Amino acid sequence: MSCDMLHCNMQLDIRLGLEDVLAALWHARRSDDIARLAHVSYSEVQRWASAAHAAGVAARARAVLADCPYQSREDFMFAVDRLIAEVEQAHVQLADDERRVVTAKRRSSSETPQTSPTIAL
């Protein structure tokens, strides 16, 4: 397995992990499940951020619980909503990065002569 293939697989794992975290956050937010939001915001987001080397996201996930107690439920939900927005932005960034890599690979493969037929995936 080439390093390039390994890198692609790691990026895919990071993106899929992020999508799982986002789904859990969105579900807990829709359900108004504060305990689940606290758990996912603190544990799951930090775990993903560590794997993705996203120190800023990990720090803000820790701050969601470190800043307790909040003055009100709304203050806590506001902090969680800000974290969700940041995690969503990380997802957009990952998708953009993947598109750039795929586009660069297509350009480089179209410039080099093909000796064997390729299968489009």
Backbone hydrogen bonds, N-H to C=O, Kabsch-Sander energy under -0.5 kcal/mol:
donor,donor_aa,acceptor,acceptor_aa,energy
6,L,2,S,-2.4
7,H,3,C,-2.8
8,C,4,D,-2.1
9,N,5,M,-2.3
10,M,6,L,-2.4
11,Q,7,H,-2.5
12,L,8,C,-2.3
13,D,9,N,-2.4
14,I,10,M,-2.3
15,R,11,Q,-2.6
16,L,12,L,-2.9
17,G,13,D,-2.4
18,L,14,I,-2.2
19,E,15,R,-2.4
20,D,16,L,-2.1
21,V,17,G,-2.2
22,L,18,L,-2.8
23,A,19,E,-2.3
24,A,20,D,-2.2
25,L,21,V,-2.5
26,W,22,L,-3.1
27,H,23,A,-2.5
28,A,24,A,-2.4
29,R,25,L,-2.5
30,R,26,W,-2.7
31,S,27,H,-2.4
32,D,28,A,-0.6
32,D,29,R,-0.7
33,D,28,A,-2.4
34,I,32,D,-1.1
37,L,33,D,-2.5
38,A,34,I,-2.6
39,H,35,A,-2.3
40,V,36,R,-3.1
41,S,37,L,-2.8
42,Y,38,A,-2.1
43,S,39,H,-2.7
44,E,39,H,-0.9
45,V,40,V,-2.3
46,Q,42,Y,-0.9
47,R,43,S,-2.4
48,W,44,E,-2.5
49,A,45,V,-2.9
50,S,46,Q,-2.4
51,A,47,R,-1.9
52,A,48,W,-2.3
53,H,49,A,-0.5
53,H,50,S,-0.8
54,A,49,A,-2.9
55,A,53,H,-0.9
58,A,54,A,-2.2
59,A,55,A,-2.4
60,R,56,G,-2.0
61,A,57,V,-2.1
62,R,58,A,-2.2
63,A,59,A,-2.0
64,V,60,R,-1.1
65,L,61,A,-0.7
65,L,62,R,-0.8
66,A,62,R,-2.3
67,D,63,A,-2.3
68,C,65,L,-1.5
76,F,72,S,-1.7
77,M,73,R,-2.6
78,F,74,E,-2.3
79,A,75,D,-2.0
80,V,76,F,-2.4
81,D,77,M,-2.7
82,R,78,F,-2.1
83,L,79,A,-2.0
84,I,80,V,-2.9
85,A,81,D,-2.3
86,E,82,R,-1.9
87,V,83,L,-2.5
88,E,84,I,-2.7
89,Q,85,A,-2.0
90,A,86,E,-2.0
91,H,87,V,-1.8
92,V,88,E,-2.1
93,Q,89,Q,-2.4
94,L,90,A,-2.4
95,A,91,H,-2.3
96,D,92,V,-2.4
97,D,93,Q,-2.5
98,E,94,L,-2.5
99,R,95,A,-2.2
100,R,96,D,-2.2
101,V,97,D,-2.0
102,V,98,E,-2.5
103,T,99,R,-2.6
104,A,100,R,-2.4
105,K,101,V,-2.4
106,R,102,V,-2.3
107,R,103,T,-2.3
108,S,104,A,-2.5
109,S,105,K,-2.4
110,S,106,R,-1.8
111,E,107,R,-1.1
112,T,108,S,-1.1
120,A,118,T,-0.5
